[in-house]
Amino acid sequence: MHVVSGETNINDVGIKKRFKNSEPFQSIIELAWNGFDARAKNVSIVLQRTELGGMQSLFVLDDGDGIDIDDFDSNFNRFDDSLKKDSIDQHGSQGRGRLAFHKLSHSAIWFTKFKKISAKIEINSASIKSYQAYIDIANHDQHPQLLEKNSGTCVVLDHFHNELPTDNEIIKRLQNEFCCHLALNENLTLSFNGEVISAPEHDFHSFDTDFDGSQFAIKALRWNEKPAKERSYVYLVNSKGKKVHEVPSKFNLKKDFHLSIFVTSDWADTFSSKGDDIFSTAKSNPTSSTWKELIKFVWKISKDIYDDFLKKKLEETLERYQQEGVFPTYSEYSDRDYADWKLGNIKAIVRDIYIADPTLLENLNIKQRKIFVRLLDKISDSNNNEDLFNILESILDLSKEGISKFSDQLRLTKLDNIISTIEELQKRRLVVDKLRHLMDFHYKEIKETPDLQKIIENNTWLFGERYETMGAEEDTFTKIAKQLRNNIPEINIIEEHDVEDISELEGAQRQTDLFLARKFPCLDSNGKPYFKCIIIEIKKPSISLNVKHLRQLDDYAAILQRHPGFRSQNLHFELILIGRKISKDSFEIESRMNSHIQKGDMGLVADDVRMKRYVKNWYTIFDSFDLTNRFMLEKLKLERDAIEIAKLDEKTSEDIVTSLQNDV
């Protein structure tokens, strides 16, 4: 064994000054990176704590090449200067990392094995520029973890004067720091106290392509959270897995979007980043046609990934805006179908704006967003698209060509929304006509409730747009509501006066009523959240609704109000009883409806606090649809024509004449 002493090329004060803003945990990161820089396949961090959670011992072990004991000048004598500085594939390019230990402990010992020769190097933070190296040490002086290895390094820290984060936080930060390195090099392992560190959550995309006869394998990783130091970069990697070139992505400034792309090819084996150097003879360089075509392809797939990310994030954002009350309620419209269409239209406009510039709305607070969206709605409603485009052009970060495409997209969005709505209304018109025909001529043949149930489940809009999200799934609320419904006296008994024709009694008794229930969150006019609980009972087509059914509806309301689980002030109920027709002798149902007629709510028979009740027949529902459907179709067709006329204003007379001649 022989001893070598030396000093770094900077004094103690200078060294510590460089680490002034570094935190203690950074020392662990630096030591782990040094292991990977030494071509380690496995790096292990082992931390032992005291019973009180304090620091007891810590070492970082790797199976890399070890420290070159024949050339300390290239290792421990350098600071702010490293032999790695010309390699983008290695982390320790500044020659500082090894000395970061002093932020955590007073002393550090590097046990190493290089070409089967064992050594150890000691540094104390009191004189951090000085080191003492012991070369060719005996096995009993070597760290036990290195005895069976041909090469490697184990750094032991001792005499701690600072603390590290919790074990869970350490694992999370290691994931964040080494995300790209681990994702790119699947054969590498980093562990903490025996737990293998995996790459943090990400979406993975792979592509294979070729340019000028060379094959390229592309890995794209979109991170759910921003990595510690990783920006959105494109890395060129040679056949040995070494990064030889990197360029910043065009997506670095996209909010919450973090993308790392690795392009691997043997084309990169001869790559020279100095391609514009007149003395360079390398065909693989940043100015070559192959690289230009490759990077153009990379930008294209990056944009595709970004667009997909935006679409997913957009739907989450629109749902959040809805919950925040950003969108107008359109309560001034008595026709809820039209109000719902307008809501869909403003959402479509916001969707296009978000895709053009996600930060525009996200940088506003809730109140500002509400004002902005309502102004958009008013301008859009006036069909004066030029005003809308002028406003957006002044605030969106788009080129003149970009704003022109965006304005076309907005106009197309509204037109598509109108056309698709017209088509949907026409489909619904057909459903109502068929259902009316069934109730007029074949109601006696509709014997099995599942027939009618399937129709209702597929067309819940028949009861109004507010019921369109209803389903017949048996969730907890539905089960309880149905159980309570069965507590109503004689609810399933059918008597002679319940049917129009006594001959239909036997068939009616074999059928069961259709029961639908749903509980879902809503906002009131003040933006306060509450749960709307809708329960619909549809009587058999052969039954005529009478006073008995009305009283059963009242009994059911009373049972619900008494139930402990339904007493919350945040639960608002709507009970709806539907039959093919209301008995001509049922004066009480008609009287109850007339007493609430001024409220303009069709079929309302009771308006208690948090408990509305309705009695409706199918023909009233059909007629109501006819009225709203006709209004909607006329209104939408007018708006469609207005957009088409606005498009004509932008055309020359020659264009209009040509289009008319072609139409003919």
Helices and strands as residue ranges (DSSP letters): E 2-7, H 12-18, H 25-37, E 42-49, E 55-62, G 72-74, G 97-103, E 105-114, E 117-124, G 125-127, E 130-135, G 139-141, G 144-146, E 152-160, H 167-177, H 179-184, E 189-192, E 195-196, E 202-211, E 214-223, E 233-237, E 243-248, E 258-264, G 266-270, H 289-324, H 336-356, H 359-362, H 366-381, H 385-395, H 400-441, G 443-445, H 449-458, G 460-463, G 465-467, H 476-485, G 496-498, G 502-504, H 505-510, E 514-523, E 529-538, E 544-545, H 547-562, G 564-566, E 571-579, E 581-582, H 587-595, G 597-599, E 604-608, E 611-617, H 618-649, H 653-663
